[in-house]
Amino acid sequence: MLSPEWTQIFQIKATDLKQGDSWELQYDENIEPNKPNMDWKEYIRNTSASFQCSMCQRKWSSNKVMVVLHMCLRNGQGTVKCTDAPMENPKIESENINTLMEKLVEKIKQKCYHENLEESYRPFTLYEVKSPHEPKHCEGCMKGVCTNK
């Protein structure tokens, strides 16, 4: 389930899109990386997040948390779908959510409105990661899309 913070930040950033169109951010557990439905565009971005095991309470951080977003604009109604990890949910800092939503709006302008924009670079706040990558606990590895190979 999307936190209200994601939705609020997206709505603020989406005011920069074409007037008259309305956009919403929806949670969809069925979207998969590199497999958008027909007429849908995709935006995949890695960010930093922290995690906590719901069983043992162990905490860890990662700078390679994949966020998958699918977007579509039809008749003035835009929809962006994203999915949370079915394993442990990441805690992404507000600053990184802001960066993700800003880049998402750029991608909507490029892919849905066909605007030619210069790519802007805005880095994420990174964590100091002390533990090694654990493929058996990595959802990306399980789905064959992990960038840490």
N, C-alpha and C positions, 0 to 999 in steps of 0.2 A: 504494500500500500504506500502510495506517495505521501510524504509529509506535507502539511499545509505550506511549509516554507518553500518547497519546490514550486508549488502552484502559484503562490504569491509572487515569487521572484520572476517566474515565467510571465505572468500577466503584466508586470511592470515593464519587462524587456519587450514584450509583444506589442506595446503601444507604439513602437517604432516601425511596425509593419503597415502595409497599405490600409488607409482609412476605409472603413466600410466592411472590411473582412473581420471576422471574429475567430480567435484561436483559443483552443483549450488543450491542456496537458492531461493525459489520461494514463492510468496504470493498466498494463496489459501483460499478464504473465505468459502469454503465448508467443510474443515476438522473439525472434532469434537473430543473432548476428548474421549478416550477409544474406538474409532471406526476407526482404520486405515483400509485402503483398503487391500485386499488380497496381500500378499507378502511385505507389508509395515510394518515397525517397528515404534514404538512410543517412544517419549521422552517428558515427562511433567515435568516442573519445575516451582516453584514459585520464583518470584523475587520482588524487590521493584520498585515502579514507582510513579510518580506524575501525576495528572490529572487536567484539567481545563474544566469547563462546557462551552460549546460553546454558550449557551444561556445567562446565568447570570454571567459568568466569575469567579464563585466560584472555588477555588483551594483546593485540598486535596491530601493526600498521602496514599499509601497502601504498606504493606510489604508482601501481599499475591496475587500478580498479577500472574495469571496462564499463562504460555507460553506453547503452544501445538505445537509440531513439529513431523511431520511424515517423515520418510526417507526410501529410496529404492535404491538399487544398482543393475543395470542390464547391463551386457555386458560392464563393465568399465565406465558406466555413472551413477553417483549418483545424486539423487535429494532429497532435503529437502524442505518440504512444511510447511509453518506456516501461521497462521491467526492473524489478528489484531482484537481487540474488535470492534463489530459493534456499540457499544455505543460511549463513549468518548475514544479517542486513548490515551494510556499511554505514558508518556515521561520517558524512561528508560535511566539512565545515562550510558555513554560509558564504565565505569568500570564494570557495571553489564552486559552489552551486551558482553563484553570481557569474563566474567565468564561464561555466558550462552553458547557462541560459543565454549569455551574451553571444557566445559562439553559435549556439543553436539558432538564434534569430538571424545571424549572418548566413547560416546554411539555408534557412527558410527563404531568405531574400534571393540567394543564388539558385536554389533548386526549384522553388515554387514560383518565384516571380521573375526568374531569369535575369537578375541584376548582375552586372559585372562589378564585383567588389574586389579591392585589394585585400589579400589575406592579412588580418591583423594577428599579431602574436601577443598573447597575454598568458604568462605562465601560471601554473597552479602553485599553491603553497604546498611544499613537500614535507614529508615526515622523515625523521631519521629511522631507517628500517634496520633493525639489528638481527632479525632472524632470517635464515635462508628461505628461498621459495620452496613450498611444499606442494608438489603436483597432486598428491592424493587428496589434498584439501582445497584445491583450486578449481572453482567452477569453470573457469576458462579452459583449463587443461582438460577437464572432463568433456567439454563441448568441442574441443579441438580448435579453439580460437585464442588461446593464451599467447600474449606477446612476450612472455618471459622465457621462451624456449631457447 
